[in-house]
Amino acid sequence: MEFQNNISLKNQNTFGIDVSCRLFCIIQSQQDISDLIHSDEFKNNKNLILGGGSNVLFTKDFDGLVIKNKIIGKEIISENKDLKTVKVGAGENWHNFVLWSIKNRLSGIENMALIPGNVGAAPMQNIGAYGSEVKNVIENVWAINIEDGKKLIFSNTDCNFQYRDSIFKNELKEKVIITHVSFNLSKTPNNNTTYGDVKEEIQNLGLEISTESICKAVINIRERKLPNPNEIGNSGSFFKNPIISTIQFKEIQKQFIEIVGYKNSETETKVAAGWLIDKCGWKGYRKGDAGVHKNQALVLVNYGNANGEEITSLAKEIQQSVKDKFGIEIHPEVNIIG
Ligand SMILES: Cc1cc2nc3c(=O)[nH]c(=O)nc-3n(C[C@H](O)[C@H](O)[C@H](O)COP(=O)(O)OP(=O)(O)OC[C@H]3O[C@@H](n4cnc5c(N)ncnc54)[C@H](O)[C@@H]3O)c2cc1C
């Protein structure tokens, strides 16, 4: 493992923000992590673990050490009549793992096809899409405590998974390096088509419902709906959908009958942040190279040379206008790195 100085991060974040870091290294094994945490470069600098860079927004050059996680490998560690448990290196590309699971006739993650990024970041915010969340299939998360180098294993319950949240984004933020994640994948198809568009897309494709067809449908829908970061910088949904009391939701609904919300619990409703932002008139807005996508109000974009400050200042204006119009606070899903 070697340390490099002054490395550009422009190609290491899907927002395409042109920043650099003072120090950069790649870890590929447990040994690399052990060498890393005993090094002066690590001990004397602030540091950031980076996967695919698809959920980070850099607001300035990173004055410290960026650690790129490239630990790879997939191993079936146990099996029973219903499930196979697969342990996957944190540096494996998420979508490639989804394709691998389908090829191996395993079900449970097909609805999350084409989510950018790496396996190691999946537990961070409990990734989810099209009616599935990764918490439903994670068995354990393997990590290393960066203070003392101790190996840690977190059970699914230990991870305290919530909507786009987990212990790794809170109490353990910047305290552990996730090295592996194990998943319980089903030998029989789950066939979760609860999310409307998926079933319709499968019908349009003239296919039967199966693990493969769900994956194909999700890929098609995502390619149509979401901007490709290779063409236009973005990090997917910039904000989380806010969860408010159903009483407040019903109050707002009196004035805005078409407001979009889903039952979250007996007393709470999850509101579509994209709808709120759109209703405030932001869809398609552009100031310099920072903007709001023309079809997806929830996606902030970098048209080329926007910097992180411009994107965050646009985000703050959006948050304020949603607060003023609806009395609802929306919060970033993206990790803002200052
Ligand atoms: C076009 C687009 C669509 C998207 N759609 C979705 C979606 O449908 N659903 C969804 O949930 N998300 C979505 N995202 C967000 C993103 O893809 C996920 O959050 C993904 O899991 C991020 O993975 P990454 O490897 O790129 O993480 P990074 O951006 O590299 O890192 C994210 C955070 O995790 C930390 N981290 C990363 N790896 C490790 C590790 N091994 N150990 C400790 N900390 C670590 C980083 O320090 C950072 O704080 C989308 C993003 C884009 C660009």
The ligand as an SDF file (V2000), in Angstrom:
LIG
                    3D

 53 58  0  0  0  0  0  0  0  0999 V2000
  -27.7460    8.1220  -10.1470 C   0  0  0  0  0  0  0  0  0  0  0  0
  -27.7870    7.6740   -8.7050 C   0  0  0  0  0  0  0  0  0  0  0  0
  -28.8660    6.9310   -8.2450 C   0  0  0  0  0  0  0  0  0  0  0  0
  -28.9220    6.5200   -6.9170 C   0  0  0  0  0  0  0  0  0  0  0  0
  -29.9920    5.7720   -6.5060 N   0  0  0  0  0  0  0  0  0  0  0  0
  -30.0720    5.3250   -5.2350 C   0  0  0  0  0  0  0  0  0  0  0  0
  -31.1830    4.5210   -4.8160 C   0  0  0  0  0  0  0  0  0  0  0  0
  -32.0660    4.1940   -5.5930 O   0  0  0  0  0  0  0  0  0  0  0  0
  -31.2070    4.1220   -3.5220 N   0  0  0  0  0  0  0  0  0  0  0  0
  -30.2300    4.4490   -2.6370 C   0  0  0  0  0  0  0  0  0  0  0  0
  -30.3340    4.0290   -1.4690 O   0  0  0  0  0  0  0  0  0  0  0  0
  -29.1630    5.1940   -3.0010 N   0  0  0  0  0  0  0  0  0  0  0  0
  -29.0570    5.6420   -4.2780 C   0  0  0  0  0  0  0  0  0  0  0  0
  -27.9900    6.4090   -4.6700 N   0  0  0  0  0  0  0  0  0  0  0  0
  -26.9650    6.7750   -3.6800 C   0  0  0  0  0  0  0  0  0  0  0  0
  -25.7190    5.8320   -3.6840 C   0  0  0  0  0  0  0  0  0  0  0  0
  -25.6450    5.1020   -4.8660 O   0  0  0  0  0  0  0  0  0  0  0  0
  -25.7210    4.8740   -2.4970 C   0  0  0  0  0  0  0  0  0  0  0  0
  -25.7950    5.5850   -1.2950 O   0  0  0  0  0  0  0  0  0  0  0  0
  -24.4660    3.9840   -2.4850 C   0  0  0  0  0  0  0  0  0  0  0  0
  -24.6030    2.9850   -1.4860 O   0  0  0  0  0  0  0  0  0  0  0  0
  -23.1860    4.7610   -2.2340 C   0  0  0  0  0  0  0  0  0  0  0  0
  -22.0980    3.8890   -2.4300 O   0  0  0  0  0  0  0  0  0  0  0  0
  -20.6310    4.4220   -2.6710 P   0  0  0  0  0  0  0  0  0  0  0  0
  -19.7200    3.2410   -2.6490 O   0  0  0  0  0  0  0  0  0  0  0  0
  -20.5840    5.2630   -3.8790 O   0  0  0  0  0  0  0  0  0  0  0  0
  -20.4210    5.2950   -1.3520 O   0  0  0  0  0  0  0  0  0  0  0  0
  -19.5520    6.6230   -1.1920 P   0  0  0  0  0  0  0  0  0  0  0  0
  -20.2650    7.7520   -1.8340 O   0  0  0  0  0  0  0  0  0  0  0  0
  -18.1540    6.3820   -1.6010 O   0  0  0  0  0  0  0  0  0  0  0  0
  -19.6070    6.7940    0.3900 O   0  0  0  0  0  0  0  0  0  0  0  0
  -20.8210    7.0990    1.0360 C   0  0  0  0  0  0  0  0  0  0  0  0
  -20.5580    7.2160    2.5360 C   0  0  0  0  0  0  0  0  0  0  0  0
  -20.1920    5.9410    3.0580 O   0  0  0  0  0  0  0  0  0  0  0  0
  -18.8990    5.9580    3.6430 C   0  0  0  0  0  0  0  0  0  0  0  0
  -18.2580    4.6850    3.2710 N   0  0  0  0  0  0  0  0  0  0  0  0
  -18.1850    4.1700    2.0160 C   0  0  0  0  0  0  0  0  0  0  0  0
  -17.5980    2.9580    2.0520 N   0  0  0  0  0  0  0  0  0  0  0  0
  -17.2900    2.7110    3.3580 C   0  0  0  0  0  0  0  0  0  0  0  0
  -16.6480    1.6250    4.0340 C   0  0  0  0  0  0  0  0  0  0  0  0
  -16.2110    0.5350    3.3970 N   0  0  0  0  0  0  0  0  0  0  0  0
  -16.4810    1.7040    5.3810 N   0  0  0  0  0  0  0  0  0  0  0  0
  -16.9220    2.8100    6.0600 C   0  0  0  0  0  0  0  0  0  0  0  0
  -17.5220    3.8660    5.4620 N   0  0  0  0  0  0  0  0  0  0  0  0
  -17.7120    3.8150    4.1430 C   0  0  0  0  0  0  0  0  0  0  0  0
  -18.2100    7.1900    3.0600 C   0  0  0  0  0  0  0  0  0  0  0  0
  -17.2180    7.7100    3.9210 O   0  0  0  0  0  0  0  0  0  0  0  0
  -19.3870    8.1380    2.8810 C   0  0  0  0  0  0  0  0  0  0  0  0
  -19.6850    8.7900    4.0980 O   0  0  0  0  0  0  0  0  0  0  0  0
  -27.8840    6.8530   -6.0030 C   0  0  0  0  0  0  0  0  0  0  0  0
  -26.7840    7.5920   -6.4780 C   0  0  0  0  0  0  0  0  0  0  0  0
  -26.7360    7.9970   -7.8110 C   0  0  0  0  0  0  0  0  0  0  0  0
  -25.5360    8.7620   -8.3030 C   0  0  0  0  0  0  0  0  0  0  0  0
  1  2  1  0
  2  3  1  0
  2 52  2  0
  3  4  2  0
  4  5  1  0
  4 50  1  0
  5  6  2  0
  6  7  1  0
  6 13  1  0
  7  8  2  0
  7  9  1  0
  9 10  1  0
 10 11  2  0
 10 12  1  0
 12 13  2  0
 13 14  1  0
 14 15  1  0
 14 50  1  0
 15 16  1  0
 16 17  1  0
 16 18  1  0
 18 19  1  0
 18 20  1  0
 20 21  1  0
 20 22  1  0
 22 23  1  0
 23 24  1  0
 24 25  2  0
 24 26  1  0
 24 27  1  0
 27 28  1  0
 28 29  2  0
 28 30  1  0
 28 31  1  0
 31 32  1  0
 32 33  1  0
 33 34  1  0
 33 48  1  0
 34 35  1  0
 35 36  1  0
 35 46  1  0
 36 37  1  0
 36 45  1  0
 37 38  2  0
 38 39  1  0
 39 40  1  0
 39 45  2  0
 40 41  1  0
 40 42  2  0
 42 43  1  0
 43 44  2  0
 44 45  1  0
 46 47  1  0
 46 48  1  0
 48 49  1  0
 50 51  2  0
 51 52  1  0
 52 53  1  0
M  END
$$$$
